[in-house]
Amino acid sequence: MVNHWQTKHRARGECGSLMTEIVIAMSILVIAVMPMAYSYLNEEKMVRRLYQKAVAMEIIDGEMEILAAGEWRSFKEGTQPYPIGTKAAKNLPPGAAKLTITGKHLRLEWRPEKGKQGNVTIRETTIK
């Protein structure tokens, strides 16, 4: 016959092994999930950079079309800041656009204040 003390002792032992299994299972889960969480953060940064690059390209392309259509005549020759007045520019990190006119050659670039060189967007054209 099993007494009350032996039943309690066996239940504690089973509880301890169950707790150990839970801790091991959670450790395995954390080890598996942490790399996925880290890669998600990297992908989020990459997507943000690509989105900002696409926005900058769209803005600079549109502005270059306007300049090439004749607006370039309202600017003097040389390098000067170029105002970007579109609402989409609010989606870009802080930066500035610069227009360079050399004869009939136009160069419009957008450069972020800080960041890698790969984030610079440049468009060039020669007026006919």
Residue pairs with C-beta under 8 A, 6 or more apart in sequence:
49 119
51 91
52 91
52 92
52 93
52 119
53 119
53 121
55 88
55 89
55 91
55 92
56 92
56 110
56 119
56 121
57 121
58 88
59 84
59 86
59 88
59 89
59 92
59 110
60 97
60 108
60 109
60 110
60 121
60 122
60 123
61 123
62 86
63 82
63 84
63 97
63 108
64 106
64 108
64 123
64 125
67 99
67 106
67 108
67 125
68 106
68 125
68 127
72 101
72 106
72 127
75 99
75 101
76 101
77 101
77 102
77 103
78 100
78 101
79 98
79 99
79 100
80 98
80 99
80 100
81 96
81 97
81 98
81 99
82 97
82 98
82 99
82 108
83 97
84 97
84 110
92 110
92 112
93 112
93 113
93 114
93 115
94 112
94 113
95 110
95 111
95 112
95 113
96 110
96 111
96 113
97 108
97 109
97 110
97 111
98 108
98 109
98 110
98 111
99 106
99 107
99 108
100 106
100 107
100 108
100 109
101 107
104 126
104 127
104 128
105 124
105 125
105 126
105 127
106 124
106 125
106 126
106 127
107 122
107 123
107 124
108 122
108 123
108 124
109 120
109 121
109 122
109 123
110 120
110 121
111 119
111 120
112 119
112 120
